[in-house]
Amino acid sequence: MTSPSTAAVTALAPETLQSWITEHQDLVLIDVRSAAEFESMHIRGSYNVPLQLLSEHTDELAARLGSRVVLVCQSGVRAEQARQRLAKAGIEAAYVLTGGAPGYAAAGGDVVKGKNRWDLERQVRLAAGSLVMLGLTGGKFVSPKIRTLAGIIGTGLTFSAATNTCAMGKVISAMPWNKTVKEPTRESAILALPVNTGLSAKDAQAS
């Protein structure tokens, strides 16, 4: 079994996670996607703690995570944001699953599938692309001023990349079609997590 040996190594291959699960390694899987994305498909045994909820209760969540933590999202972007927040709260043994839940499923991992929905990142790409096209088309056929819409979107995407945040994602996640599933709360998600087992982050990395 290959295991990252230093805090600087945080990426975790799907095959390694499968090995840890098969060998009943002490770990907690946290999926930081929205409830709708989680319902569509998630790794069996994982807990749904959306990134916004994790951000609001990072310290409380960190206090409950004494074992090795694996963070999961759609591609790794939101999971990395979660890892950085948990690191500031003292959780160093947190790993980001490479390829997210889809990558784990593609590698033959055990997943639970539900109603098929577009993931949030795909919705963001569609919205951004549509607004840029609208701005360019409107600028040509309606008014040149509409072209500024494309510039605004481009600036927003650049800012999003620079700050590793996504305002558009937050807006889209609040849309009605993404609210068909009840979002986890502090009580139903964070307080439902296993109690700290006593394994320190240092011990988890050394194992």
Solvent accessible surface area in square Angstrom, and as a share of the most:
residue,aa,sasa,rsa
1,M,121,0.54
2,T,110,0.64
3,S,31,0.20
4,P,17,0.11
5,S,89,0.57
6,T,70,0.41
7,A,51,0.40
8,A,95,0.74
9,V,73,0.42
10,T,24,0.14
11,A,64,0.50
12,L,2,0.01
13,A,43,0.33
14,P,16,0.10
15,E,108,0.48
16,T,21,0.12
17,L,0,0.00
18,Q,46,0.20
19,S,32,0.21
20,W,0,0.00
21,I,64,0.32
22,T,102,0.59
23,E,89,0.40
24,H,164,0.73
25,Q,53,0.24
26,D,64,0.33
27,L,33,0.16
28,V,13,0.08
29,L,8,0.04
30,I,0,0.00
31,D,1,0.00
32,V,1,0.01
33,R,6,0.02
34,S,15,0.10
35,A,5,0.04
36,A,2,0.02
37,E,7,0.03
38,F,34,0.14
39,E,65,0.29
40,S,17,0.11
41,M,31,0.14
42,H,31,0.14
43,I,2,0.01
44,R,138,0.50
45,G,60,0.57
46,S,14,0.09
47,Y,76,0.29
48,N,18,0.09
49,V,0,0.00
50,P,15,0.10
51,L,29,0.15
52,Q,118,0.53
53,L,20,0.10
54,L,0,0.00
55,S,34,0.22
56,E,108,0.48
57,H,51,0.23
58,T,18,0.11
59,D,107,0.56
60,E,52,0.23
61,L,0,0.00
62,A,10,0.08
63,A,73,0.56
64,R,53,0.19
65,L,6,0.03
66,G,10,0.10
67,S,6,0.04
68,R,5,0.02
69,V,0,0.00
70,V,0,0.00
71,L,0,0.00
72,V,1,0.00
73,C,0,0.00
74,Q,34,0.15
75,S,56,0.36
76,G,13,0.12
77,V,80,0.46
78,R,25,0.09
79,A,0,0.00
80,E,45,0.20
81,Q,27,0.12
82,A,0,0.00
83,R,47,0.17
84,Q,74,0.33
85,R,107,0.39
86,L,0,0.00
87,A,40,0.31
88,K,182,0.77
89,A,34,0.26
90,G,50,0.48
91,I,17,0.09
92,E,98,0.44
93,A,1,0.01
94,A,1,0.01
95,Y,5,0.02
96,V,14,0.08
97,L,0,0.00
98,T,74,0.43
99,G,31,0.30
100,G,0,0.00
101,A,0,0.00
102,P,45,0.28
103,G,21,0.20
104,Y,6,0.02
105,A,30,0.23
106,A,93,0.72
107,A,38,0.30
108,G,62,0.60
109,G,11,0.10
110,D,77,0.40
111,V,25,0.14
112,V,49,0.28
113,K,150,0.64
114,G,44,0.42
115,K,131,0.56
116,N,140,0.72
117,R,51,0.19
118,W,112,0.39
119,D,27,0.14
120,L,19,0.09
121,E,37,0.17
122,R,105,0.38
123,Q,20,0.09
124,V,18,0.10
125,R,154,0.56
126,L,98,0.49
127,A,30,0.23
128,A,7,0.06
129,G,33,0.31
130,S,54,0.35
131,L,59,0.29
132,V,43,0.25
133,M,136,0.61
134,L,105,0.52
135,G,0,0.00
136,L,100,0.50
137,T,73,0.42
138,G,6,0.06
139,G,3,0.03
140,K,144,0.61
141,F,147,0.61
142,V,114,0.65
143,S,33,0.21
144,P,96,0.61
145,K,166,0.70
146,I,57,0.29
147,R,126,0.46
148,T,86,0.50
149,L,49,0.24
150,A,17,0.13
151,G,44,0.42
152,I,112,0.57
153,I,17,0.09
154,G,33,0.31
155,T,94,0.55
156,G,38,0.36
157,L,81,0.40
158,T,92,0.54
159,F,128,0.53
160,S,25,0.16
161,A,84,0.65
162,A,86,0.67
163,T,60,0.35
164,N,53,0.27
165,T,58,0.33
166,C,47,0.28
167,A,76,0.59
168,M,45,0.20
169,G,6,0.06
170,K,132,0.56
171,V,91,0.52
172,I,17,0.08
173,S,28,0.18
174,A,59,0.46
175,M,62,0.27
176,P,100,0.63
177,W,142,0.50
178,N,9,0.04
179,K,98,0.41
180,T,89,0.52
181,V,35,0.20
182,K,178,0.75
183,E,50,0.22
184,P,27,0.17
185,T,56,0.33
186,R,84,0.31
187,E,105,0.47
188,S,71,0.46
189,A,8,0.06
190,I,0,0.00
191,L,66,0.33
192,A,59,0.46
193,L,5,0.02
194,P,52,0.33
195,V,111,0.64
196,N,67,0.35
197,T,85,0.49
198,G,63,0.60
199,L,51,0.25
200,S,52,0.33
201,A,25,0.19
202,K,162,0.68
203,D,72,0.37
204,A,0,0.00
205,Q,27,0.12
206,A,90,0.70
207,S,72,0.46
